[in-house]
Amino acid sequence: MNRLLTLFAACLVSTAAAQTPPPAPTPKPPPAPTGLNLKDGDRFIFIGDSITHQCLYTQYVENFYYTRFPNRRIHFRNAGVSGDRAADVLNRFDDDIARFKPTVATVLLGMNDASYKDFDQPTFDTYKKDITTLLDKLDALGCRVFLMGPTMFDHQAWDKRIIEKPEYAKGRNVTGYNAVLAYYSAWLRETARQRHYGYIDLWGTLNDLTAQGRQTDPDFTLIADAIHPDAPGQHVMAHTIIETLGEPRTVGSVNAIIAGKAWKTTSRSSTLTATTGTPAQTLSFDLLPAALPWVVGDDASLGYKLTHSGHKLSNEAFTLSGFQPGRYDLVMGGQTVGTWDSNALARHIEIQEDPDSPTRQQATQVAALNKQRNDEAIHPLRDLYGKRKGKLRAATTPEGKAALEAWLPEFQKLQADLEAKAKTFEDQIYQANQPKKIRVEIKPAAPKKPQPKKTVP
């Protein structure tokens, strides 16, 4: 009897369970946002020394944001001064940094702070104290902070340089200096973890790419003077920053397939309208991109190539399936961008690096304007702050203090003029970076014109 009752109860439980609806699935959390998610009006500052004062990696990062988010007015400030240590940044903090009211800050300091000698605990303790004070001040401003490990010291380039210019080594004992910078970089990484900041590993990336380059070219370097990365190295820095921040990698993608007896075009980023064409033979549509490709100057092209920045961080792609076998021209705005066979079109083609692409041509104009902004306004402003640092150091004497006070009105006027000039360029950039509607055509490739035969005299 007990066994029968047990079986009966089990049946009741089983039946009830079958009739009870399963619990609602736990909703999945929304995907984590990528990138900084900068908003219109955000203010991005680069804090550093001469490597920042060069206005190169900063300029390339600016180019990325100007072209990737053309509908968000983002303001940038280069706050690098040649020769600076963390203590020098503190001396100009209120006027150069706090006055800008940054919402995002990167910090690149350490190359000078370590004093170009073997590791020394008192020297490091000074750096640690001053960096901590700087970070406390940034926290008080309420901005997001990203610490960047010091860049690489290239010992091989150094050895070559002091052979050519022995005076350059005067007062510097740099044996093992790259390892010293590695220690500073590791401390910054741990500090970023403790303070819930982001961390960007410039030291590791530059060392890795240099080692790879020397496998085929023993003289390869990204830092010819051992300290200041050249334009390709500065692009490597910019790529590392953008990649670490997790910004969107794609400029735009267009897909086309034949649905029934007509073309169907789609894009997750761009706006497509007025689609026409003969299935399997021709296709046309109007394309309004949401962004433009990332462009840097020709002098940085090696860094762009080494990091595969076009494919990795500026992908502008077309996947067009359904054309009959043959070769086809991609024409944008009346300009033939390239010619591919039907199989390549169906797989995937990328145009972000094609100089005939109208989007790249427009992005190149934006980059040229920003270079002009940096050359004519930003770099002179950083030079002005360098002059201010010299006068501050001389102000320890009554004469030096009097000279500083007499010069400050001139400094303030020059500063205001250069900042106004930078603002004018920014206005021009935010006009030039607005994407334009482009008529896109894919059609059978035009026959090649026969080349005249060469006559042999």
Secondary structure by P-SEA (a helix, b strand, c coil): caaaaaaaaaaaaaaaaaacccccccccccccccccccccbbbbbbbbcccccccaaaaaaaaaaaaaccccbbbbbbbccccccaaaaaaacccccccccccbbbbbccccccccccccaaaaaaaaaaaaaaaaaaaaabbbbbbbccccccaaaaaaaaaacccccccccccaaaaaaaaaaaaaaaaaaaabbbbbcaaaaaaaaaaaaaccccccccccccccccaaaaaaaaaaaaaaaccccccbbbbbbbcccbbbbbbccccccccccccccbbbbbbbbccccccccccaaaaaaaaccccccbbbbbbbccccbbbbbbcccccccccccaaaaacccccccccccaaaaaaaaaaaaaaaaaaccaaaaaaaaaaaaaaaaacccaaaaaaaaaaaaaaaaaaaaaaaaaaaaaaaaaaaabbbbbbbbbccccccccccccccc
